[in-house]
Structure formats: C-alpha cells, structure tokens
C-alpha cells in the first residue's frame, strides 16, 4: 500500500517541516494567532505534545496538537485540538485530554478550526466562551493558574476519561503520526 503524496509546511512554533495533512493548515493559523494576538511566546506552546495512557495494561500513545502555558511550558494551562471539521464534534476529546495530560486537570480545553473556537472549562466541562476572541490570553492564563489551585481527577474518573479519549482519538486517521 502506498501513501498519498503530501506537501509540507514550516511549523510556525518549531520551525520544523511538517506534513500538510488533516488540520495542519488550521493549526498554523491558531499558532500564529496565539503568538501575535494573545501574547504567548513560542516557548509557551508545545506542538504535538505526547500523551501516554495505560489502559488496563495496554499502552496507548498519541499527541495533543497544542499545549499552552503562561510560563515557558512549566505548568500547562490550556490544551488545543485543531480540527478540519466542526469544532463541536471534538469537544469531548479535548476535555479528556485536558483531564489526563498531567496529574492535575489543565484548566482550559479548546477546539478550533482556525475560524472559530470553543473554549471549555475543564473541571466543569462547561463552555467558557466561543469564537477566537474567547481563547484566553497569556495574562488571563497566568491569572487563572495563580488564582485557582490545580485540581486532580479521581482515579475512577481518570480511568473513564482514558477510554473516552482513546475512543475519540482513534478516529483521527489523517494525522502526521499515522504517516
């Protein structure tokens, strides 16, 4: 089986050449928006952050499009899923990722198609806002991290979130990690 040919683009954050598949062009718009409009430094944004889950003895590996902090990556406070289709269809996936990536729940979970965004409060699961302007700025993220203590997820809930994340994430077939 041969792979379809694909072009590459230079990632705005890392400067690396990446396959231009799936929602990559949308991710580039979101990365640029975070830096140019929301005040983040490139060092605040991790691209394709690895997530490793142990699900009943089976290891599941994946990546989260963008993980954002307000302190050069030391304390992630927002995760972002860039999608090519409807952002609403990926809300549950990014909520699970935000609840699982660290030993605390990362406060904000965002889904964006580069034209609009849905911003979710990870702990409540409720919508924080919608539209690109609702994506928290670096100053708001910093304030949130200092004013609200990190909240862990119970072990029982964590196991359920792992299954939810894997279910949604396994549908992501048009991504560079599968090339």
Residue pairs with C-beta under 8 A, 6 or more apart in sequence:
3 179
6 19
6 20
6 21
6 179
7 19
7 20
8 17
8 18
8 19
8 20
9 17
9 18
9 20
9 24
9 25
9 28
10 16
10 17
10 18
11 17
11 18
11 28
11 31
11 47
12 28
12 31
12 32
12 35
13 31
13 35
13 42
13 45
13 47
14 47
18 24
18 176
19 176
19 179
21 174
21 175
21 176
21 179
22 84
22 172
22 174
22 175
22 176
23 65
23 82
23 83
23 84
23 113
24 82
24 176
25 114
26 82
26 83
26 84
26 112
26 113
26 114
27 47
27 65
27 66
27 82
27 114
29 114
30 66
30 80
30 82
30 112
30 114
31 45
31 47
31 66
33 114
33 132
33 135
34 40
34 44
34 45
34 66
34 68
34 135
35 41
35 42
35 45
37 132
38 135
38 136
38 137
38 138
39 137
39 138
39 139
40 68
40 70
40 138
41 72
43 72
43 73
44 68
44 69
44 70
44 71
44 72
44 73
44 138
45 66
45 67
45 68
45 73
46 66
46 67
46 68
46 73
46 76
47 65
47 66
48 63
48 64
48 65
48 176
48 177
49 63
49 64
49 66
49 67
49 76
49 79
49 101
50 61
50 62
50 63
51 61
51 62
51 63
51 64
51 97
51 100
51 101
51 165
52 59
52 60
52 61
53 59
53 60
53 61
53 62
53 100
53 162
53 165
53 166
54 60
54 162
55 159
55 162
55 163
55 166
60 162
60 166
62 165
62 166
62 169
62 172
62 177
63 175
63 177
64 79
64 80
64 81
64 94
64 97
64 101
65 80
65 81
65 82
66 79
66 80
66 82
67 73
67 76
67 78
67 79
67 80
67 101
67 106
68 76
68 77
68 78
68 79
68 80
68 141
69 75
69 76
69 77
69 78
69 141
70 77
70 138
70 139
70 141
70 142
70 145
71 142
71 145
75 145
76 101
76 102
76 106
77 106
77 107
77 108
77 136
77 141
77 144
77 145
78 106
78 107
78 108
78 109
78 110
78 136
78 141
79 94
79 97
79 98
79 101
79 106
79 108
79 109
79 110
80 94
80 110
80 111
80 112
81 90
81 93
81 94
81 97
81 109
81 110
81 111
81 112
82 112
82 113
82 114
83 89
83 90
83 111
83 112
83 113
84 113
84 174
85 113
86 113
87 111
87 112
87 113
87 116
87 117
87 118
88 111
88 118
90 111
90 168
91 109
91 111
91 118
91 120
92 164
92 168
93 111
93 164
93 165
93 168
93 169
94 109
94 110
94 111
94 120
95 109
95 120
95 122
95 125
96 161
96 162
96 164
96 165
96 168
97 109
97 165
97 169
98 105
98 106
98 107
98 108
98 109
98 120
98 122
99 105
99 106
99 122
99 153
99 157
99 158
99 161
100 153
100 158
100 161
100 162
100 165
103 152
104 150
104 151
104 152
105 122
105 123
105 150
105 151
105 152
105 153
106 122
107 121
107 122
107 123
107 141
107 144
107 145
107 148
108 119
108 120
108 121
108 122
108 128
108 136
108 141
108 144
109 119
109 120
109 122
110 117
110 118
110 119
110 120
110 135
111 117
111 118
111 120
112 118
112 132
112 135
115 132
116 130
116 131
116 132
117 130
117 131
117 132
117 134
117 135
118 127
118 130
119 127
119 128
119 129
119 130
119 134
119 135
119 136
120 126
120 127
120 128
121 127
121 128
123 151
128 134
136 144
153 161
172 178
